[in-house]
Amino acid sequence: MSNKVLKPKKASLYQFTQKYSNNIDNCIEFFKSMKWPEGFSCDRCGCHKYYLVKRVGKTKTSYVLECDFMP
């Protein structure tokens, strides 16, 4: 008998895009939870407040979280 520990199966890229492609808010929350499992924290100053910046280019749209710290 084997004592192997089975890891949960990861979703494929296809499954990921099917789940998140129509809901940008859920997609952003997913990536925030991956990078900051205990909540957002700025890499430079440690601030926990942020705002979402939508960047629209010629071929794609991207989203960036920026620190809300004002000196």
C-alpha positions in Angstrom: 0.0 0.0 0.0 1.3 3.5 -1.0 1.4 6.4 1.4 1.4 9.1 -1.4 -0.3 12.3 -0.5 -2.5 13.4 -3.4 -2.4 17.1 -4.3 -5.6 18.8 -5.5 -5.8 19.0 -9.2 -5.1 22.5 -10.6 -7.5 24.1 -13.0 -6.4 24.2 -16.6 -5.9 27.6 -18.4 -9.1 26.8 -20.4 -11.1 26.2 -17.1 -9.6 29.4 -15.6 -10.6 31.5 -18.6 -14.1 30.0 -18.7 -14.6 30.9 -15.0 -13.1 34.4 -15.0 -13.3 35.8 -18.5 -16.8 37.3 -18.1 -16.3 38.7 -14.5 -13.3 41.0 -14.1 -14.0 41.7 -10.5 -13.7 38.0 -9.6 -10.6 37.6 -11.7 -8.9 40.6 -9.8 -10.0 39.1 -6.5 -8.4 35.8 -7.4 -5.1 37.3 -8.3 -5.1 39.6 -5.2 -5.7 36.5 -3.0 -2.7 34.7 -4.7 -0.3 37.6 -4.2 -1.6 38.9 -0.9 -3.3 36.1 0.9 -3.6 38.2 4.1 -4.7 41.4 2.3 -3.0 44.0 0.1 0.2 45.5 1.3 2.3 47.9 -0.8 5.8 46.6 -1.6 7.3 50.1 -1.0 5.6 51.5 2.0 3.5 48.7 3.5 0.2 50.7 3.2 -2.9 48.6 3.0 -5.1 51.0 1.0 -5.1 50.9 -2.7 -7.1 51.9 -5.8 -7.5 50.1 -9.1 -6.2 51.6 -12.3 -7.6 50.5 -15.6 -5.0 50.9 -18.4 -6.5 50.7 -21.9 -4.1 50.2 -24.8 -4.5 49.6 -28.5 -4.6 45.9 -28.2 -5.3 45.1 -24.6 -6.7 46.3 -21.3 -4.9 45.7 -18.0 -5.5 46.5 -14.4 -3.0 47.6 -11.8 -3.4 48.1 -8.0 -1.7 51.3 -6.9 -0.9 52.3 -3.3 -3.2 55.0 -2.0 -0.5 56.5 0.3 -0.2 60.3 -0.1 2.9 61.9 1.5 
